[in-house]
């Protein structure tokens, strides 16, 4: 269950002293077999230095390695931060015998603090790489996560493996908090993004914990073809969806202070884009999320959120007389009429289904509840 499950990938991690506590905080992943790859990044205009540098590197070369740190995001750090990201990539390239452009950089942690470059460079030199190092790498990228997030899927003759981190500041635009997915499936240069983009849109781009878009969101896919498997693009796409879907679900389930994982499904919308807008609006509604924390099946809040979903220059289409809502299999609103029934919401999981009866548009979203602990964790984040 690690990012090194596929053939040809090695990883490792160390405690370099970036963080205040004594824990792993610096990871390195390398494909020992020539690889190709792609990445998707945050749409936040306050993009972190590692995002800026990694974008540049992807335009110049095929990625062969990823170096990632936790504790410091290296965001809002100006030219000094960009120089620190470049120095990080240079140190990793020198260790692995690569060109600096073949290294991607990921950072996560507190925004606005300078990255301690000397510690990072020294830490990179100490990392020991092997095929069993994926678990340590997944641990090293955690911030407020309560556990590492990993997933593996097997296809006919190939493997897809991945790791991610994320617990708070979760509302992705083009990517997730940090995620690296590897495979020994054969891809040609330029192909990786065509597989990655639709999978990210259906997984990492369909989750929310707190509606906050990070400055550092990045998801990377590396493929080295070391399996020698025959091309079966449908099977590869399915395995990639499985890994990314599982990682995305683990992120939401581990949301800061979360006690409930909610799966929202919208169907019968006038269009797919309107279905997505409604699903996202319900998923990010503080009133819906606090009701989930209270195990209160307050479908009125769900209906109100759905009716206020923005789309285009106005609101998504919704006819109150056609709307039906089902919570945990219990119909609570049927074509605009309350049923008088109410589910218990006691098992830490909640499914919310909305049928607009207006068309064929459908979408799904994952979210979590909003608890007292979320406020406490974020109030104490820098202390």
N, C-alpha and C positions, 0 to 999 in steps of 0.2 A: 504493500500500500504506500508507494513512495514515488517521487519524481525521478528516481533512478531505476525504476522497474524495467524500463525498456533497455534493450541492449545498447552498449556503447556509452552510457551516461554514468558519470561519477559526480559525487558531491561531498561536501564536508562543511563544518562550521566550527567557530571558536567563540570564546568570550574575550572580546577585544577591549573592553572598558568603555564602550560608547554609552552604555546604560548605567544608571545609578546602582542597580542591583547586580549581583553576581549571577549572570545567566548568559546563555548563548545570544549573540547579537550580530554576527557577521557570517554570511553563508556564501559559498561559491559552488556553481554548477558548471560542468564542462562536458561537451560531447567529444569523446576521443576519436570519433569517426567524423569526417567532414559532414557538416549539417547545413540545412537551409532553414529559414524561419521567418517569422513576422511578429508584430506586436500591435496592440491597440492601446491608446492612451486616453487619459482624462480629457474632457472638453473644457474643464475649468480654465479660465483665462489666467489664473495665478498658477501657472505650471511650474513644478519643481525643477531644480537643476538636473536631476537624473533623467527626467522626462525629456528635457531639451537636448541633452547630450545623446541619449539613446535614439531619439528621432534622427539626429545627424548620422549616427553610426549605421542605422538601418539603410540610409540612402547610399552608403558607401560600400557596404560589405554584407555578406551573409553571417548571421550571428552564430558563434560557436560556444559562447559561455555567458553566464549571468552571475554578477556579484550583487548581493543584496545585504542591506543592513537595517536593523531596527533601532529605535531609540531617538534618532534624529532624522527628520524628513528631508533636510537640506532643501527646504522650500522657503521662498521669500528671503533668500540669502545673496542675491545679486551676483555680480561677476565672481566674487569669492566662492560662492556655492558652485558655479559652473566649473571653476578651476578645480575645486575639490572633487567634483564628479569625474572630471577628466583624469585627475591623479589616481582616483580609485580604479578606473578602467585601465590605466597604464600599468598599475601594479599587478592587476590580474593578468593582463596580456603578457607581461614579462615573466610571470610565474609559469604560464601555460605555453609560452612560445608562440603566441598569436600576435596578429596585428591589433592595435588598440581599437580599431573600428569593428573588430569582430566580437567585442565585449559589450553587453548591455548592462546598465546599472539600475538597480531598484533601491529606493530608500523609503522608510516609514517611521513615523514618530512625531515629535514635537516640531511644529512649524516655527521658523524664524531663528532657530539656533544653528550656529555654525557646526559643520561636520568636523570632528577631530581627525583630520587627515592622517596625522602621524600614527594614531592608533589603528586606523583602518588599514594603512599600508603595512604596518607591522603585523596586524592580524592576518592579512591575506597571505603573508609569507609563512605563517604558522599552520594554515589549514592543510589537513591531510585529506586527500580525495580518494574515495573508493565507492564501489557499487552499493555499499550499505549505508552511505552517508545521507541519503535522502531524508530520513527521519530527523536527523540533527538539523539539516537545512530548513525543514519546515518549522522546527521549533525556534530557530534563530530569527525568523522574520515576524514572530508574534509581537504584538504590543499589549493591548488589553484583552487579547484572545485568552480563553481559559484552557485551550488545548490546540495542538497542531491540527491542520486540516489537510488531508491527503485523500487521493482516490486513484484507482487503477481500473482499467477495462481491457479485456483481451479480445482481439479480433482474429480472423483466420491467419495465423502465422505472425502476428504483430501485437504490440502492447502500446497502450496509451497510459501515461501516468501523470499525476499533477500534484501540486501543492498550492495553497493559497493562505492568505491571512486577511482578517477583517472581522471587526466586531462593532466598531462605532464609525461614524462618518461614512455611512453606507447608503449611497444613492447614486449608483454609477452612471456615468455618461461615457460610453464607448469602451468601458473596461470595468474591472473590479479593483479592489484596494491594491493588492499585489497577488498575482498568480503566475505560475510558470507551469506549462504543460509540455511534456516531452513524448516523443514517439520514435520507434524504430521503423515506422512505415515509410516507404519511399515517396518523397515529394520532390518535384523539380523546383528550382528557384522561381519565386513569384507565385507559386500555387498556394502556399500556406495561408495567406491572407484571405483567399477565396473560401477556404474551409473555416477559418477562424471567425470571420465577421458574422455570418449568420448564427453560429453557435453562441457567440458572446451576446448577441441581441436577444436570444431566447433564454439565456441563463443569467449571466452576471448583470446584464442590462435590464433584468426583470425582477430585481430584488430591492428592498429598502428596509433599513432599520430606523433611520432618523431623518431621512430626506436631505442629508448633507453630502455634497459632491466633493471628493478629496482633490487636493492639489497634485497627488502622486499616483492616482489610479493607473495601473498598467497590467496587461495580461500578455504573456509571451508564449509563443508556440515554437518549439524546435523539433525538427524531423531529420533523422540521419540515415534512414534506410538500412540500418545494420541488420534488420531481420531477414532481408532478402526475400520478403513476402511478395507474392504476386499482387498487382494492383487490383483493389476492390474498393473503389472510392466510396460506395454506399456504406460498406462495413466500417471504413475508417471514419466517415462522418458520424455514424451512429455511436462509435466508441468515443469519439471526441465529445459528442453531446452528453454521453453518460458521465464522463469525467467532469466536464464543466458544470453540468447540472448538479452533480453531487457536491462539488466544491461550493457552488453558490448556495445550496441548501444548508450546508454546514455553517456558512458565514451567517446566515439569518438566524439559524437555531442558536448560535453562540453570540447573538447580538448583545450588546452591553446591557446587563440587567434583565435580559429577556427571560420570560417564563412560559410564553406561548409562541408557537410557530403557526402562522396563518397562511393558508393557500387560497388565493383569490382567483376565481375563474369567471370571466365575463363572456357571454355568448349572445347571439341575436342582436348585436349592435349594427348600426347602419353601415359601418366599415371597420376594417381591422384596426386602423389608426384610432378610431373613436373608441373601440373596445379597449385598446391599450391605454388611452387617456383616462378612461373610467377606472380601469383596474389600478392604475398608478395613483389616481386620486384617492381611492378607497384605502390603498396600502399606506399612503402617507398621511392620512387624516389623524391628527392627534386625538380627536374625540373617539374615533374607531379604535385606535391603539390603546387608549386608556380603558375603554370598555373591555377590550380583550384582557387587559391586566386584571380587571375586576371580575372576570368570568361572567360578564354581563352580555347576553345576546341582544344588544341594543340595535336592532335592525334599522331603526329610524335614523341613526347616525350613518349607517351604511347607505341608505337611500339618499340622505341629504348630501353626502360626499359624492355619490354617483351623479346626482343632478347638478353639481357645481363643477364638473370636470371641464377644463378649458380645452378647446380644440380649434385650431386655425385662429380666426379672429373673434371667435365667440365661444359657445359651449357645445359639447357633444350632444347629439340628439338623444332625447329620452322622453317617453310618454308615460306619465305616472300610472295611467290606466292599463298599461301593458306590462309594467315591470313586475317581475317575480324574484323573490330572494329565498334561497335555501341555505340554512346554516347547519353544518354537521348532519346533513341528510334530512333535516326537519324543515318543511316549507313554513316560512314565517310570514311571507307576503305572496299572494297568488293573484296575478293580474290586477294589481293595485288594491287588493283587499286583504287586510290582516287576517291571519288564520287563527290567531289566539294561542298558537302553540309556541313553545320556547325550549330550545335545547339547553343542556346543563353546562357545557363548556368546562369540563373538569379534568381533561386528560392531557393538557399541555399542547394540544394540537387543535386547530380549528380550520374547517373548510367553509369558504363563503362563495356561493354561486349566485350570479346575477344573470337573469335572462331578460333582455330588453324587448324581444319579439319585434324587432324592426328590420332585421336583415341577417346576413351571414357572417358578420364580423365577430371575431373571438380573440381573446388574449388571456394570459395568466400572469400572476405576480406572486412573489413571496414576501412576507413581511413578518414583523414580530410585534409584541406588545410594548408599551411604554410604561416603565415601572419607576418606583422611587430610586432603585439602584442605578438606573441610567443617569439620573441627575447627580447622584453621589459620585459615581465613577468619573463623570466628566467635570464635576466641580473640583475633584481632587487630582485631575490628570497630571498637572505639573508639580504637585506638591510631594 
